[in-house]
Amino acid sequence: MRDLLVLLALARGRAGWMALGAGFALTATATGIALLGLAGGLVAGAGAGIAVGAIAWLRALALGRTAARYLERLTTHEATFRVLADLRLWFFERAIPLAPARLGGWRGGDLMARLVSDIDALDGLYLRLVTPTAVALLTVVGLAAVLGSLSPAIAVPVVALLALAGLGVPALTERAGRGVGGVQVAAAARLRVAAVDLVQGMADLAANQALDRQAAVIAEAEAGHEAALHRQAAISAAGTAATQLVSQLALVAVVLGWAALASGAGGTPLVAVAVLVTLAAFEAVAPLPLAWQLLGRTKAAARRIREVAEAAPAVCDPVRKGPPPASNALALEAVSFRYPGAERPALDGVDLAVPDGGRLGIAGPSGAGKSTLLALLLRFHDPDAGRVTLGGVDLRDLAVADLHARIGVLSQATSILAGSLRENLAIAAPEADEATLRAALDRAGLGTFLAALPDGLDTWLGEAGVAVSGGEARRIALARVLLKDAPILLLDEPTEGLDAETERAVLAALAPAMQGRTVVTISHRPAPLAAMDRVARLEAGRIVEATD
C-alpha cells in the first residue's frame, strides 16, 4: 500500500479537481436516491395531495441528477488525466538522471511499459476506487438515516446487507485479484518487451530465420496475459453476482419487514419508498467489487513505477557547485573503475592529460577500456579511485548539465531518431534556424544529400534511420556536433564501418571543427589517430604506451 500512498501524494496538486469530481459524484448519487424515493412515494399515492409539487420536484431531481452525472464524468476524468500527465512527467524527470548507466538494467520495452501501461493502470485509483468508495460510505450513512427514520427494525438488516455488498464483497474480490493483478501487469510487460524486440530486431531476426521463434515468444506472452485477463473476468463476474444477490436480499428484507410491521409503519406507500431508495443505494456500491479487485494490479504497477523512479543514479550533482573550470583541459589522475559484478577493473590506475586545445588519441584492442574512459569523461560514471578533472576541477564538483554543455560527442553507435532530418538535428541545437541547419549539413558533406531529399529538412528518416546509409547517418551525427559548437570533442570510433572514401570525407569535415578545441579520439583505425597530437594505447585497463 505504501507504493500507492507515495503516488497519491504526488496528486496533491490536483486536489481541487479531485474534490470537485467527488462532490459531483456524491450529488449525482444523492439526487438519484431522492428521485427514486420520491417517485416511489408518488406512484404509491403518498403524494396524492401535492401531486403538482411532487412532479415539479421529480423534474428538478431528474435534471439535477443528469447534470451532476455529466459534470462528475467531466471533472473526474479531467482530474485523472491531469494526474496521469503529472505522473509521467515525474517518472521521466527521475529516469533521465539514470541514463545511461542505470537504465541499462531495464530493457527498452519494459521501460516503455512502465511509462505507458503501468501509469495508465493507475487511472482507476482515483476514478474507480477512491471516489466511488467515499461516495458508497456516505450513501450507507445516508440510507441508514432515511430507513432509520421510517423503521429502525428494517434499517438494521438492510444497512448490514448494504455494508456486506460495499465492504465484504469488495474485500473478497480484492483478495482474489491480488495475485492475478501482479501476474497481469508482469505479463503485459513481457508482451510489450517481446513486441519491441521484434520491431527493433526485425532485420537480424529475419536474416537468422528467427522471426518464427520471436513470434512464438510473443504468442506465449500473449497467452499468459490473456489467461490473467480471463481470471480477472471470472473474479469480476463472481463479484457482480454476489453484489446483485445481496441487493436482492436487501429488497426482500425491506418488503418482508414492512409486511410484518405494516400496521404501524404507514402501509404500502412507505414500502415503495423504502424499496426504491434501497435499490438506488445499492447502485452506489455496485462498482466497488471490480474496483477493489483491480487494486492488486494497481499496486503492482505502482511498485514497478517506483522501482525506476526511486533508483539511485550512478552520479549526482554536487550539493554546492564550485567555480566553473578556467580551461578545457582534461585529465585522468590515477583513475580506476570497475563495473558492478565485473571480475577485473575496466580501468586500473590510468593517468592521462589533454591540454586545452590539445588532441589525444586512444588506441587498443576491444575490451581494453577505451569506451569506459570516454564514459568517465562524460561522467556517466564516477571513478572508484582517482579523479577526472576539467580545467583542474573535479567533475564531481560540476553539475552534469554544465559539463555536457561543454562537450560535443560523435559516438560509435549513431542514433537516428524516428523523425525528420530537422528533428534529428534539433537534438543539438533546438533553436537553430534553417540557414544554420543547412550550413551544418554542408560542412558535414551532406549538401547534395539534402538537395535530393523530397521534403528537404522535413524528410522523414524512418525508424532508426532506415532511410539513410551508414555513412549518411554518421555525417548527420557529425552535423549535430558542428551545430553544438562545443569547446571539447569526444570522438568514439568516428569512422567505424565506413569505406575509405567516406572515411576521408568525414575526417575532412571534422578537421576544421577540431581547430582550437580539446579533442579525445578513440579508434582502431590509423586515419583518425593520425590527426592527434599524442596517442596512448590501452590494454586491460592500463596505459601501456604513449607516443607523440
N, C-alpha and C positions, 0 to 999 in steps of 0.2 A: 504493500500500500504506500510505502514511502516514495516509490517511484512516481506514483500518481500525485501525491501531495506536492512533490517538488515541481512537477509540470503545472499543476493547478496554480501554484504560487506565481508562475510566470504570467498567468492570465489576469492578474490583479488590475492591469492597465485597462482591461475591457470590462471591469466590474459594472460600470454603468449600463452598458449594453446587456450584460447578462442579467442584471437585476430587472431591467425593463422587460426583457423577454419572459422572465419568470413571473413578473407581475401580470403580463397579458395572458400567460398560460393559466394562472390561477383565476383570473377574471373569466376566461372562456369556460373553465370547468364550473365555476360558481354559477354563472348565468345559465349554463346547460342544466345544472341540477335544479335551479329555480324554475326554469322553463318547463321541464317535465313535471315538477311538483305542482306548479300552477295549472298546467294543462290537465293533469290527473284530477285535481280538485274540481276544475271547471266541468270536465266531461262527466264526472260522477255526481255533479249537482251541488257541490259545495259553494260555487259562486253564482247560484241562480239569481240571487237578489242584486248582484252587482256585475252582471254579465258584461255590460259595456266597458266598465273599468277593467275587468279581468282580461278582456280581449285586447284592450289597449296595452296592458302590461305584457301580454303574450307577444304582441308585435315588438314592443321595445326590447324584451329579453331576446327574442329571436334575432333581431338586428344587432343587438349588443354582442350576442354570442358569435355571430358571423364576423363582425368587425374585430372582436377580440382575438378570434382564432386566426384571422388573416394577419393581424399585427403581431401575434405571437410567432407565427411561422416566419414572418419577415425579420423580426428582431432577433429571435434565437438563431436563425441561420446566419444573419449578419454577424452576430457575436461569435458564432462558431468559426466562420471563415476568417474573421479578423484574428482570432486566437491561433488558428492553424497557420496563418501567414506569419504571425509573430514567432511561433514555434520554429518554423522553417528558417527564418532569419536567425534566430537564436542558435539553432543547430549548426547552420552554415558558418556563423561567426566563430563558433567553437571548433569546428572541423578545420578551418583554414590554418590555425597555428600547428595543427598536427601534420600538415603536409610538408615534405613528402615522407619524413622519417617514420611517423606513427601510422599514417593512413595506409602504408604498405601492408599492414597486418590484416586489412579487410579487402575483399575482392570488390571490384567496381560495381557489380550487380548488387552485392549485399549493401554497400553504402547507398546506392540508389533506392533500394527497398526501404532502408531506414529513413531516408529523406522524404520519400513519397508515401509508400504504403503504410509504414508504421505511424507516421504523423497523421495520415488520413484516418487510421484506426482510432485515433483519439477524438474524432469528431463526435462520437457518441457519449463522451464523458459528461459534457455539459448538456448537450441536446437531448440525449435519451436516458441519462442516468440521474444526474444531479437535479435538474429541473423537474422531471416527472416524479421523482421520489419526494421532493419537497412538496409538490402540489398534492400528491397522494396522501401524505401525512396530514396536511391541513384539511384535506377532504374527509379523512377519517374523523378528525376532531369535529368538523362541521356536521357530519352525519350523526355523530353521537349526540350533539346538541339538539339537532332537529328531532330525531327519533326519541330522545330522552324527554323532550317537551310533550311529545304525543303519548308515548307509553314507555317508561323505563324498562318494563319487563321485556318488551320486544327489542329495545335498543341494545341490550347487553349481548344477546346471541348474534344479532346482525352485525354489530361492530366487531365482535370476536371473529366472525367469518370474514369480514372485510379485512381485518388485520391479518388473518391467515392468508388471504389472497395477495395482500400487499407486502407481507413480510415473510411468511412461511414458505410460500411457493417460490418467490424470488431467491430465498436463501438456498432452497434445494437446487434450483436451476444454476445458481452461481457455483455451487459445489460441483455439480455435474459438468459444468462448462469450464471449470478452472483448468484442468489438464488439457482438454482438447483445444482450448483457446491458445495456449502456448504452442501446441502442435500445429495449429492452423497458421500462426504467424511464422514459425520456422519453415513450414512447407512452402508458404508464399515466397519467402526469401530465397529458398533453394530454387524455386521455379524461375524467379527473376534472374538469379545468378546464371542458371543454365541457359536461359534465353539470351542474356547479354553475351555470354561466352560464345554462343552460336553465331551471333551477329558479328562480333568483333573478330572472331577467328575463322570466319567462313572460308576465306581463301585457303588457309592452311589445312582446315578440315577437309575441304574438297580435294586438295592436292594429295592428301594422305588417305583418301577414301574413308574418312571418319565421320562424314555427315550423318550416316545412319546411326552410328554409335552415340553421337551427341543428341540426335533426335530421340533415341531410347532413354537417355538421361533426362531429357525434358519430359518425356511421357511418364517416366517413373515419378518425377517431381510433381507432375500434374495429378497423377493418381493419388499421391499422398495428400495433396491439397484438397482434391475432390472428396476423399474419404473423410477428412476433417470437416468439410462443409456439410456432408451428409450427416455426420454425427451431431453437428450443431443444429441442423434442421430437425433431427429427431428429438433433441432436447427441447427445442423451441415448441414443437408440436405438443409434447407432453406438458410443458408449462402452460401453454394456451388452453389445453383441455382441462387441466387442473383448475385454472382460474375460472373458466366457464362453469365447471361443476360447482365450485364454491359459490359463485354468484347465483346459480340456480337454487342452491340450498338456502341461501340467504333470502331469496324471494319466497321460497316455500315457508321459511321460518316466519316471515312477515305475515303471510296470509293465514297460516295456522295459528299464529299467536293472536292475531286480531280476531280470528273466529272464536278463540277461547275467551277473549276479553271483550267481545262485541258489545255487550250490554252497557259497558261503562266507557267505551273508547270512542264513541262518536259515530260508529257504524261504517257503512261502505265507503263514503267519500274519503275518509281518512285512510282507509286501506289502500285506495288507489293512489293517494298522495305518497304514502309510505313505500309502496311497491315501486313507483316510478322514480322517486328520489333515490332509493337503494340501487335501482338499475343504473341511474346516471352516475352514482358514486363509484360503482364498480368499473365504469369506463375509465376512471382516473387511475385505477390500479392495474388495468389490463396490460399496459405496455411494460410493466416492471419485470415480469419473469424473463423476457428476452433481453431487456437492458442489463439486468444483473447477470444473466447467463454469459453475455459478451464481456463482462468485466475481466475474466481471465485473459481474453485476447488483448484487451486494452492494457492490462498490466504487463503482459509480455512485450507488447510494442513499446510501452514506456521504458521498460528495462533495457531494451535494445537501443533506444534513443540515448539514454543516459550513458550506456557503455561507451559510446563515441564522444558524446558531448562533455563527459567528465574525465576522459582520458588525459593523462598528463602529457603535455607537449615535450618533444625532445629538447627544445631550447625555449627560454623565456626572455622577455625584455628585462633590462635592469630596472630595479626599483627607482634608482636615480641615475639619469643619463649624465655621462661625463661630457667634457668638451668635445666638439667634432674633431676628427683627425685633421692634422695640418697638412698632410700629403696623401698621395695614393700609393705609397709604398706598402708592399705586402710582405709578411714574414711568418714563418712557422718556427717556433723555438722549442726544441726537444719534444715534439708532438708525438704522442702515442694515442691510438684509438683502437678499440675492439668492439665489433658488433655484438649485441646480446646473443649469447649462446654459441659464439664462434670459438674455435679451439685456439686460434692464434690471432694476434693483433693484425688489423689491416694496415696500420702504420705503427712503426716502432722507433721512437727517438729521432724523428725527422727534423732536420734543420735546413731551412731554405729561406732565401731572401730575394725579393724583387724590388729594385729601387723605383722611385716614382718615375714613370715613363720608360721603365725597362721592360725587357721581354724575356720570359723564361719558358723553355720547352721542357716537357716531362715525357720521357720515353720509358718503355719497359713492357714486359710480357703481360698478357691478360691475367688479372688477379693479383697484380703487383701492388695495387693500392692507389692507382692514378685517379680513378673516379672518386675514391674516398677523399683524397686530398682536395679535389675540387669541391666536394660536398662540405668539407670543413671551411674552405674559403668562403663559401656561400652561407655558412653557419646553418646548414641543415642538421648538423650535429655539433656538439661541443667535444673537444678532446678530453680523453681520460687523464692525460698528463700533458704538461707543457701549455703553451698558449699560441693562438693565432692572432696576429695584430694587423691593423690597418693604420698607417701613419703613426705607428708606435702605440696605438690604443688597442687594448684587448677587445676582440669582437664581442665578448660577453658584456662589455660596458657600453655597447651601441645597441640602439633599437634595430631589430631585424629589418624593418621597413627602410630605415635610413641607410643601412648597409646595402640593401638590394637596389636602392635608388642610384648608387654609385657604380653598379655592375651591369654590364651587358653580357649575356650568355648565349653562345651558339652551341647547343648541346648535340650529342651524338644521335639521339633519337629525336628527329624533327617532329614536332607536334603541329599538325594542321587540323584546326577545329572544323566541325561540320558547320560551315558558314560561308560567307562570301570572302573574296580576297580582301576587301576593305575591312571586314570584321576581323580577319586574321592579322592584319597589320595594326589594327587599333589596339591590340593587346599591348604593344609597346608604346603607342602614342595615341591615346583616345581623342585628344583634341586636334590632331593634325588635320590640315585641310587637304583637299585633293591634290593641289600642286606639290605639297610636301610629300605625299604618298607616292606620287608619280616619280618625283626626283629620287626617292629612296629606291624604288624599283629599277630605275635607270642605272643607278650606281651599283646595284646588285646584279646588273646584266640581264634584267627582265623587261627591258623596254619593248623588244619585239614580241615577247610573250604577252605582255599587256595589250599591245595593239591588236593581237589576233583573238583576244577574248571577245565573245559575243556581247557581253554586257559590261565590258571594261572592269572597273574595280568592284562592281556589284555582281560579278560572275560567281556562281555557286561552285565551291571547290569539292563538295561531296564529303561523305563521312570519312574521316581520317585522311582527307586529301586524295581520294581515289582518282580525281580528275587531273592530277598533276604527276609528273615523273619525279623520281628521287632527286635528280639534280635541280629541278624546278622547286621542289619542296625545300631543299637546302638553301636555295637562293632567297626564297620567301622568308625563311628564318633569318638569313643574313640581312635582308631589308629591315626586319624588326630591330636587329642590333643597330643598324645605321640610324634608324628613326629614334631610338632611345638616346643615342649620343652620350653614352656613359663614359666616365674617365677610366674605367677599368674594364678590360675584356677578358672573359674566360672562354676559351675555345676547346671544346671536348670533341676530339676526332672530327674536325671541321670538314674533312674531305673523305671520310669513310664511305665506301660503297660507290664512289664516283669514278668515272673513267678519267684517263689522264687529261683529256681536253677540258672536261668540265672542272676537274681539279684546278687546272691552271687558271681558268676563268674565275672561279670562286676566290682563289688566293690573290688574283689581280684585283678583284673588287675589295678584298679585305685590306690590302696593303695601305691605301690611303687612310683607312679607318684606324689603323694601328699607330699612325704617326702621333707622337706625343702622349700616347696612352700607356698605362701599365697593362701588360699582356701576359697571360699564362696560357700556353697551348699544350694540350695533351694529344699525342698522336703516335700511331705505329708507323706512319709513313714519313719518309725523309723530307718530302717537299714542304709541308707546313712547318717543320722544325728548322728548315734552312734559314728562315727569316728571323729566328730568335737570336738574341744576344748570347744566351747561355742555355745549355741543355743538360738536365740532370736525369740520371737513369735510376728508376726504382725497381727493386727486386725484393719480393717477400716483405714488403712494407718498409724497406730501408733504402737510403740513398747509397748506391754502390759506386757511382761515378758522376762527375760533373765536369763538363767541358765548355770552354768559351768558343 
